[in-house]
Amino acid sequence: MAISVKLDRILLERGMSLTELSERVGVTIANLSILKTGKAKAIRFSTLEAICKELECQPGDILSFDEEGN
């Protein structure tokens, strides 16, 4: 996959669990887990905005592009 998701790293840095983030942003744990593992095919901007607001980060802190697809 060319887009890498670094949600797990940000959560670790913030000392927050996926469950806590789920409760704070109103997204199911299952959907956040799909995003965290890189299996998501899409993400709504409203969801990305809520995650970034709660984690006090930028979208580029969570998502990155890898030309090699690794």
C-alpha positions in Angstrom: 0.0 0.0 0.0 1.4 3.4 -0.9 -0.4 5.2 1.9 1.0 4.4 5.3 -1.1 5.0 8.5 0.8 5.9 11.6 -2.1 6.1 14.0 -0.6 3.5 16.4 2.5 5.6 16.8 0.6 8.8 17.5 -1.7 7.0 20.0 1.4 5.6 21.8 3.0 9.1 21.9 -0.2 10.6 23.4 -0.7 7.7 25.8 -4.2 7.1 24.5 -5.9 3.8 23.7 -7.9 3.1 20.6 -10.9 2.7 22.8 -10.4 6.1 24.3 -10.0 7.7 20.9 -13.1 5.9 19.7 -15.2 7.4 22.5 -13.8 10.9 22.0 -14.3 11.1 18.3 -17.5 9.0 17.9 -16.0 6.4 15.5 -16.3 2.7 16.3 -13.3 0.8 17.5 -13.7 -1.5 14.5 -13.5 1.3 12.0 -10.5 2.9 13.8 -8.8 -0.5 13.9 -9.3 -0.9 10.2 -7.7 2.5 9.7 -4.9 1.7 12.2 -3.9 -1.5 10.5 -3.8 0.2 7.0 -6.7 -1.8 5.7 -9.0 1.2 5.1 -9.8 2.1 1.5 -11.0 5.6 2.4 -11.4 8.0 5.2 -13.9 10.9 5.5 -12.4 14.3 6.0 -14.7 14.8 9.0 -13.3 11.7 10.6 -9.7 12.7 9.9 -10.5 16.2 11.2 -12.0 14.7 14.4 -9.0 12.4 15.0 -6.5 15.2 14.3 -8.3 17.6 16.7 -8.4 15.0 19.4 -4.8 14.0 19.0 -3.6 17.5 18.4 -1.8 16.6 15.2 -1.9 17.2 11.5 -3.1 14.8 8.8 0.5 14.3 7.7 1.3 13.0 11.2 -1.1 10.1 10.7 -0.9 9.5 6.9 2.2 9.4 4.7 2.8 8.5 1.1 5.5 5.8 0.3 6.4 5.8 -3.4 7.8 2.3 -3.1 4.5 1.0 -1.7 6.2 -0.5 1.4 
